[in-house]
Amino acid sequence: MRSRPFAPFVLAVAALSGAAQAETPPLQGVVSLSSSASIEVTKDLLNVVMTTTREGQDAATVQSQLKQALDAALVEARKAAKPGQLEVQTGNFSLYPRYAAKGGINGWQGSAELVIEGKDMPAIGQLTGRIGTMTIGRVGYGVSRELREKVEGEVTAQAIARYRAKAADYAKQFGYAGYLIREVSVGGSEPQMYAPAPMLRAKAMSASADEALPVEAGKATIVVNVNGSVQLTR
């Protein structure tokens, strides 16, 4: 089979490709831009993890003690439960052997958790004081999805307005009449869902069983970023 007849065709394709590349002008008047906007909001979610630990020689006994403590806490918590305002769920429940220094199992230990979360912070604080079979293990505050979505619309509008203002200003400074948006991306950086409160935790754990947990939510920042490029126009 001869391959020579195909050579002119290959050369012609290569020549056309080279000509097309030569005819494509380099991009001019394209500017990359970025802008951002942020707003500070008060955190509206409280998350409290209550915990208890037990240990003993018999695994079944330790497990039964943990279950009794958790059941008693659940009975009290369910009385105060309100959808969206104060919600309760069980957390980790673990049981594992305790080993002696020379090897071998010399007992059992375990822990159980109860998670209380919601927007009604005073009610959650009071509930933790009424639960006598468990102690506070962790406390954290966050921003609810409803609040974040409500605020993001306003912050996004501000970030886009700043992006457009930048584009118009750069076009004027470079001697162009206006601009066209080539590509753009809009995204937000969500605040940490539950920022721990170590000082509050230490204070709460030293409180008596019938004392309500003091609450102070603090602030979070919602940020929206706009990135992209524009084509300056004459």
PAPA-647414 format. One record per residue: residue number from 1; residue in one letter; x, y, z of N, C-alpha, C in turn. Coordinates in pm, whole numbers, plus 50000, padded with zeros to 5 digits. Layout:
<sites>
SITE pos code n_east n_north  n_up ca_east ca_north ca_up c_east c_north  c_up
SITE NUM    A      X       Y     Z       X        Y     Z      X       Y     Z
...
</sites>
This chain:
<sites>
SITE pos code n_east n_north  n_up ca_east ca_north ca_up c_east c_north  c_up
SITE   1    M  50086   49880 50000   50000    50000 50000  50089   50124 50000
SITE   2    R  50053   50218 49915   50130    50342 49905  50074   50449 49999
SITE   3    S  50163   50523 50064   50120    50631 50153  50146   50767 50094
SITE   4    R  50216   50772 49982   50255    50900 49923  50137   50988 49886
SITE   5    P  50025   50933 49827   49914    51022 49786  49854   51101 49901
SITE   6    F  49872   51055 50025   49812    51126 50138  49897   51241 50186
SITE   7    A  50021   51248 50145   50112    51351 50192  50063   51492 50162
SITE   8    P  50018   51523 50041   49969    51659 50013  49852   51698 50103
SITE   9    F  49764   51600 50133   49649    51630 50217  49694   51666 50359
SITE  10    V  49790   51588 50411   49842    51615 50544  49908   51750 50549
SITE  11    L  49986   51784 50446   50052    51913 50441  49951   52026 50433
SITE  12    A  49843   52002 50355   49741    52105 50340  49669   52132 50471
SITE  13    V  49637   52024 50548   49571    52041 50677  49661   52117 50773
SITE  14    A  49789   52082 50773   49883    52150 50860  49894   52297 50825
SITE  15    A  49894   52327 50693   49904    52466 50650  49780   52545 50691
SITE  16    L  49663   52483 50675   49539    52551 50714  49536   52577 50864
SITE  17    S  49580   52477 50942   49582    52494 51087  49676   52607 51128
SITE  18    G  49791   52612 51065   49885    52719 51095  49830   52854 51057
SITE  19    A  49761   52861 50943   49703    52988 50900  49594   53033 50996
SITE  20    A  49513   52937 51043   49406    52973 51137  49463   53029 51266
SITE  21    Q  49572   52964 51314   49634    53014 51435  49693   53153 51415
SITE  22    A  49750   53173 51297   49811    53303 51270  49706   53413 51260
SITE  23    E  49584   53375 51214   49479    53474 51196  49408   53509 51328
SITE  24    T  49420   53421 51431   49352    53446 51559  49427   53555 51635
SITE  25    P  49367   53668 51653   49438    53777 51722  49448   53749 51872
SITE  26    P  49551   53796 51936   49562    53778 52081  49453   53858 52152
SITE  27    L  49413   53809 52268   49310    53877 52345  49360   54015 52390
SITE  28    Q  49275   54113 52375   49308    54248 52417  49193   54306 52496
SITE  29    G  49224   54392 52589   49121    54458 52668  49045   54364 52760
SITE  30    V  49109   54253 52805   49046    54160 52899  49107   54183 53037
SITE  31    V  49022   54204 53134   49068    54232 53270  49006   54131 53366
SITE  32    S  49090   54071 53451   49041    53981 53556  49008   54063 53680
SITE  33    L  48893   54035 53738   48845    54112 53853  48796   54020 53964
SITE  34    S  48795   54074 54083   48737    54004 54197  48681   54107 54295
SITE  35    S  48578   54067 54363   48519    54154 54465  48457   54066 54573
SITE  36    S  48426   54124 54685   48363    54049 54793  48280   54143 54879
SITE  37    A  48189   54084 54952   48108    54158 55048  48082   54067 55167
SITE  38    S  48060   54125 55282   48038    54045 55403  47942   54118 55496
SITE  39    I  47881   54040 55580   47792    54097 55681  47804   54013 55808
SITE  40    E  47798   54079 55922   47810    54011 56050  47672   53985 56108
SITE  41    V  47649   53863 56152   47519    53826 56208  47541   53761 56345
SITE  42    T  47437   53763 56424   47441    53695 56554  47406   53548 56533
SITE  43    K  47489   53460 56583   47463    53317 56570  47331   53282 56639
SITE  44    D  47252   53201 56571   47118    53172 56622  47095   53025 56654
SITE  45    L  47199   52944 56653   47186    52803 56687  47277   52768 56805
SITE  46    L  47224   52695 56900   47302    52646 57013  47304   52494 57008
SITE  47    N  47423   52436 57023   47440    52291 57022  47511   52251 57151
SITE  48    V  47445   52168 57230   47503    52120 57356  47508   51968 57353
SITE  49    V  47624   51913 57381   47640    51768 57391  47659   51733 57538
SITE  50    M  47563   51657 57591   47573    51611 57729  47625   51468 57728
SITE  51    T  47703   51435 57829   47769    51304 57830  47771   51244 57970
SITE  52    T  47790   51114 57974   47809    51044 58101  47899   50925 58078
SITE  53    T  47973   50885 58177   48062    50770 58167  48036   50676 58285
SITE  54    R  48057   50549 58261   48044    50447 58365  48155   50345 58347
SITE  55    E  48192   50277 58456   48288    50168 58448  48260   50065 58555
SITE  56    G  48301   49942 58527   48278    49834 58621  48340   49705 58572
SITE  57    Q  48317   49597 58646   48377    49469 58611  48299   49394 58505
SITE  58    D  48169   49423 58497   48082    49347 58406  48031   49437 58295
SITE  59    A  48046   49393 58169   48007    49474 58053  47857   49501 58052
SITE  60    A  47777   49400 58084   47632    49417 58081  47587   49520 58186
SITE  61    T  47652   49518 58301   47616    49613 58406  47649   49757 58365
SITE  62    V  47767   49775 58308   47807    49909 58262  47712   49958 58153
SITE  63    Q  47678   49871 58060   47587    49909 57952  47450   49946 58008
SITE  64    S  47402   49870 58105   47271    49899 58166  47273   50033 58238
SITE  65    Q  47381   50065 58307   47392    50193 58377  47393   50310 58279
SITE  66    L  47464   50294 58170   47466    50399 58068  47327   50420 58009
SITE  67    K  47259   50310 57981   47124    50318 57923  47027   50386 58019
SITE  68    Q  47037   50355 58147   46948    50417 58246  46972   50568 58254
SITE  69    A  47099   50608 58253   47131    50752 58259  47080   50824 58135
SITE  70    L  47097   50762 58019   47053    50822 57893  46900   50828 57886
SITE  71    D  46833   50722 57928   46687    50719 57927  46629   50828 58016
SITE  72    A  46687   50846 58134   46638    50949 58226  46657   51088 58166
SITE  73    A  46771   51110 58099   46795    51240 58035  46697   51262 57920
SITE  74    L  46667   51159 57845   46574    51170 57733  46432   51204 57781
SITE  75    V  46390   51143 57891   46257    51172 57946  46243   51320 57976
SITE  76    E  46345   51378 58040   46341    51520 58073  46349   51606 57949
SITE  77    A  46434   51568 57853   46455    51649 57733  46332   51650 57644
SITE  78    R  46263   51538 57634   46145    51531 57547  46032   51621 57595
SITE  79    K  46030   51650 57723   45927    51740 57775  45942   51881 57718
SITE  80    A  46066   51920 57689   46093    52057 57642  46109   52066 57490
SITE  81    A  46105   51952 57422   46133    51950 57278  46029   52028 57197
SITE  82    K  46078   52109 57102   45995    52184 57009  46065   52184 56873
SITE  83    P  45995   52144 56766   46060    52137 56635  46125   52270 56595
SITE  84    G  46253   52264 56562   46326    52382 56518  46377   52469 56631
SITE  85    Q  46314   52461 56746   46352    52546 56859  46437   52471 56961
SITE  86    L  46399   52348 56987   46476    52264 57080  46455   52120 57037
SITE  87    E  46556   52063 56978   46549    51925 56928  46652   51839 56998
SITE  88    V  46616   51713 57015   46700    51621 57093  46728   51496 57012
SITE  89    Q  46851   51448 57022   46885    51319 56961  46999   51256 57041
SITE  90    T  47004   51124 57038   47113    51055 57106  47240   51067 57022
SITE  91    G  47354   51068 57091   47483    51076 57024  47558   50944 57032
SITE  92    N  47688   50951 57052   47769    50830 57059  47735   50748 57183
SITE  93    F  47736   50617 57164   47717    50523 57274  47823   50416 57257
SITE  94    S  47920   50412 57348   48033    50321 57330  48061   50243 57457
SITE  95    L  48108   50120 57439   48145    50032 57548  48269   49956 57506
SITE  96    Y  48373   49959 57589   48499    49894 57549  48572   49840 57673
SITE  97    P  48656   49740 57653   48724    49678 57767  48833   49766 57825
SITE  98    R  48859   49746 57952   48968    49814 58022  49076   49711 58051
SITE  99    Y  49197   49737 58005   49304    49639 58014  49396   49669 58132
SITE 100    A  49444   49564 58193   49540    49576 58303  49678   49605 58248
SITE 101    A  49768   49652 58335   49902    49687 58292  49978   49566 58238
SITE 102    K  49951   49448 58293   50020    49327 58250  49943   49251 58143
SITE 103    G  49840   49313 58090   49760    49248 57987  49636   49183 58046
SITE 104    G  49541   49158 57960   49416    49097 58004  49314   49202 58043
SITE 105    I  49188   49167 58031   49078    49258 58062  49050   49255 58212
SITE 106    N  49049   49371 58275   49018    49378 58418  48894   49463 58447
SITE 107    G  48815   49490 58341   48693    49566 58360  48643   49625 58229
SITE 108    W  48536   49703 58241   48475    49765 58123  48443   49911 58153
SITE 109    Q  48446   49992 58049   48408    50132 58064  48335   50177 57937
SITE 110    G  48252   50275 57953   48174    50322 57839  48124   50464 57859
SITE 111    S  48065   50517 57754   48013    50654 57759  47891   50665 57670
SITE 112    A  47807   50762 57700   47687    50789 57621  47671   50939 57607
SITE 113    E  47610   50981 57496   47591    51124 57468  47446   51155 57435
SITE 114    L  47406   51274 57470   47275    51329 57432  47300   51465 57368
SITE 115    V  47248   51486 57247   47271    51610 57173  47144   51694 57177
SITE 116    I  47157   51817 57224   47045    51912 57231  47081   52030 57141
SITE 117    E  46990   52064 57049   47020    52169 56951  46894   52248 56919
SITE 118    G  46911   52377 56893   46797    52457 56852  46823   52606 56863
SITE 119    K  46719   52683 56832   46728    52829 56834  46686   52890 56968
SITE 120    D  46610   52814 57047   46564    52865 57176  46675   52844 57279
SITE 121    M  46770   52934 57280   46888    52918 57366  46855   52921 57515
SITE 122    P  46768   53012 57561   46733    53010 57704  46671   52877 57747
SITE 123    A  46583   52821 57664   46519    52694 57698  46621   52580 57703
SITE 124    I  46717   52582 57610   46821    52478 57610  46907   52492 57735
SITE 125    G  46942   52617 57769   47022    52638 57889  46952   52589 58014
SITE 126    Q  46822   52614 58025   46746    52568 58141  46735   52416 58144
SITE 127    L  46719   52355 58027   46706    52210 58020  46833   52141 58069
SITE 128    T  46948   52191 58031   47073    52128 58075  47086   52129 58227
SITE 129    G  47028   52230 58291   47033    52236 58437  46940   52135 58503
SITE 130    R  46837   52091 58429   46742    51994 58486  46783   51850 58466
SITE 131    I  46878   51826 58379   46923    51689 58355  47032   51654 58455
SITE 132    G  47000   51564 58547   47093    51531 58654  47178   51408 58630
SITE 133    T  47146   51328 58527   47220    51204 58504  47335   51220 58406
SITE 134    M  47349   51339 58348   47456    51363 58252  47516   51502 58278
SITE 135    T  47638   51522 58231   47703    51652 58244  47733   51709 58106
SITE 136    I  47761   51838 58101   47788    51904 57973  47928   51868 57925
SITE 137    G  47935   51816 57802   48064    51779 57744  48116   51882 57646
SITE 138    R  48028   51934 57560   48069    52033 57460  47956   52132 57437
SITE 139    V  47995   52257 57411   47899    52362 57379  47946   52435 57255
SITE 140    G  47857   52461 57160   47896    52533 57040  47780   52614 56986
SITE 141    Y  47815   52716 56906   47714    52803 56845  47733   52802 56694
SITE 142    G  47624   52821 56621   47630    52822 56475  47524   52912 56414
SITE 143    V  47523   52914 56281   47426    52993 56204  47332   52896 56134
SITE 144    S  47203   52916 56151   47105    52827 56089  47101   52848 55937
SITE 145    R  47053   52747 55868   47042    52756 55722  46947   52868 55682
SITE 146    E  46839   52885 55756   46742    52990 55723  46804   53129 55732
SITE 147    L  46879   53153 55837   46943    53284 55853  47050   53305 55747
SITE 148    R  47129   53202 55720   47235    53214 55621  47178   53245 55482
SITE 149    E  47072   53174 55442   47011    53198 55311  46948   53336 55302
SITE 150    K  46889   53381 55411   46827    53514 55412  46932   53623 55394
SITE 151    V  47044   53609 55461   47150    53711 55456  47229   53703 55326
SITE 152    E  47248   53582 55272   47330    53565 55152  47277   53643 55033
SITE 153    G  47144   53657 55022   47088    53733 54911  47135   53877 54913
SITE 154    E  47131   53937 55030   47175    54076 55045  47325   54090 55020
SITE 155    V  47404   53998 55076   47549    54005 55060  47589   53982 54915
SITE 156    T  47521   53889 54846   47551    53862 54705  47526   53985 54620
SITE 157    A  47416   54053 54645   47385    54174 54569  47494   54280 54589
SITE 158    Q  47543   54293 54710   47650    54390 54737  47779   54352 54664
SITE 159    A  47814   54222 54667   47937    54178 54601  47930   54197 54450
SITE 160    I  47815   54169 54390   47800    54187 54245  47804   54335 54208
SITE 161    A  47740   54419 54289   47742    54563 54262  47885   54616 54267
SITE 162    R  47964   54568 54361   48103    54611 54370  48183   54561 54250
SITE 163    Y  48153   54442 54203   48222    54388 54085  48192   54473 53962
SITE 164    R  48065   54507 53943   48027    54589 53829  48087   54729 53837
SITE 165    A  48091   54785 53958   48151    54918 53975  48299   54915 53942
SITE 166    K  48367   54809 53983   48509    54794 53950  48529   54786 53799
SITE 167    A  48447   54706 53732   48459    54688 53588  48439   54821 53516
SITE 168    A  48337   54897 53555   48311    55026 53492  48425   55124 53517
SITE 169    D  48480   55123 53638   48589    55214 53671  48715   55179 53593
SITE 170    Y  48746   55050 53582   48865    55010 53507  48850   55043 53359
SITE 171    A  48729   55023 53305   48707    55056 53164  48732   55205 53140
SITE 172    K  48684   55289 53227   48704    55434 53213  48851   55470 53224
SITE 173    Q  48922   55410 53319   49062    55443 53338  49149   55398 53221
SITE 174    F  49111   55289 53156   49187    55240 53041  49142   55305 52910
SITE 175    G  49047   55397 52916   49004    55468 52796  48901   55394 52713
SITE 176    Y  48825   55304 52774   48720    55230 52703  48583   55287 52741
SITE 177    A  48487   55259 52654   48352    55313 52677  48272   55228 52776
SITE 178    G  48300   55100 52780   48224    55011 52868  48290   54875 52877
SITE 179    Y  48210   54775 52910   48265    54641 52925  48155   54538 52902
SITE 180    L  48198   54417 52872   48110    54300 52863  48166   54192 52954
SITE 181    I  48080   54125 53026   48126    54019 53115  48157   53895 53033
SITE 182    R  48280   53844 53048   48321    53723 52978  48282   53599 53058
SITE 183    E  48326   53594 53180   48292    53483 53269  48293   53533 53413
SITE 184    V  48211   53470 53493   48203    53515 53633  48158   53398 53720
SITE 185    S  48208   53392 53841   48165    53291 53938  48133   53361 54070
SITE 186    V  48027   53314 54133   47983    53371 54260  47979   53259 54363
SITE 187    G  48046   53280 54476   48048    53177 54579  48065   53238 54716
SITE 188    G  48019   53166 54814   48028    53215 54952  48115   53123 55036
SITE 189    S  48170   53179 55140   48245    53101 55239  48161   53093 55364
SITE 190    E  48111   52974 55393   48022    52957 55507  48101   52962 55638
SITE 191    P  48041   53021 55740   48109    53023 55871  48114   52883 55929
SITE 192    Q  48208   52861 56018   48219    52734 56088  48086   52704 56155
SITE 193    M  48037   52582 56132   47902    52551 56179  47888   52563 56330
SITE 194    Y  47983   52506 56401   47974    52515 56546  48109   52553 56605
SITE 195    A  48122   52681 56635   48245    52728 56699  48237   52693 56847
SITE 196    P  48337   52622 56899   48332    52583 57041  48344   52703 57133
SITE 197    A  48293   52686 57251   48299    52791 57353  48368   52734 57476
SITE 198    P  48501   52726 57477   48572    52659 57586  48551   52724 57722
SITE 199    M  48548   52857 57730   48530    52924 57858  48391   52896 57914
SITE 200    L  48292   52897 57824   48155    52868 57866  48143   52725 57913
SITE 201    R  48209   52633 57844   48204    52493 57881  48261   52471 58021
SITE 202    A  48375   52534 58049   48438    52517 58179  48348   52571 58290
SITE 203    K  48286   52683 58265   48197    52742 58365  48075   52656 58388
SITE 204    A  48020   52602 58276   47898    52523 58287  47924   52393 58362
SITE 205    M  48038   52328 58338   48064    52200 58399  48089   52212 58549
SITE 206    S  48126   52334 58595   48148    52354 58737  48021   52396 58810
SITE 207    A  47914   52415 58732   47788    52461 58793  47716   52345 58859
SITE 208    S  47625   52376 58947   47546    52272 59012  47446   52215 58913
SITE 209    A  47390   52099 58945   47306    52027 58850  47180   52104 58814
SITE 210    D  47127   52186 58910   47002    52257 58883  47023   52399 58833
SITE 211    E  47145   52433 58795   47174    52568 58747  47168   52571 58595
SITE 212    A  47095   52668 58538   47082    52678 58393  47215   52717 58329
SITE 213    L  47239   52667 58211   47361    52698 58138  47356   52843 58090
SITE 214    P  47452   52928 58124   47454    53065 58070  47489   53062 57923
SITE 215    V  47420   53142 57841   47442    53140 57696  47473   53280 57644
SITE 216    E  47568   53286 57552   47603    53410 57483  47656   53370 57346
SITE 217    A  47574   53392 57243   47601    53332 57112  47721   53389 57040
SITE 218    G  47740   53520 57043   47849    53580 56967  47811   53603 56821
SITE 219    K  47910   53639 56740   47886    53678 56601  47952   53581 56503
SITE 220    A  47900   53583 56379   47959    53510 56267  47955   53601 56145
SITE 221    T  48046   53578 56050   48054    53661 55930  48017   53579 55807
SITE 222    I  47920   53628 55731   47880    53566 55604  47951   53640 55492
SITE 223    V  48026   53569 55409   48107    53630 55303  48066   53573 55168
SITE 224    V  48057   53660 55067   48032    53619 54928  48141   53678 54840
SITE 225    N  48201   53595 54754   48308    53637 54663  48261   53628 54519
SITE 226    V  48300   53726 54438   48271    53727 54295  48404   53735 54220
SITE 227    N  48428   53641 54129   48551    53637 54052  48519   53616 53905
SITE 228    G  48600   53675 53816   48578    53654 53674  48661   53748 53590
SITE 229    S  48620   53765 53466   48691    53857 53374  48591   53930 53286
SITE 230    V  48631   54048 53242   48545    54130 53155  48624   54171 53032
SITE 231    Q  48548   54193 52924   48605    54241 52799  48574   54390 52789
SITE 232    L  48676   54474 52791   48656    54618 52777  48617   54650 52634
SITE 233    T  48522   54741 52615   48469    54770 52482  48485   54919 52449
SITE 234    R  48505   54945 52320   48518    55083 52273  48381   55150 52259
</sites>
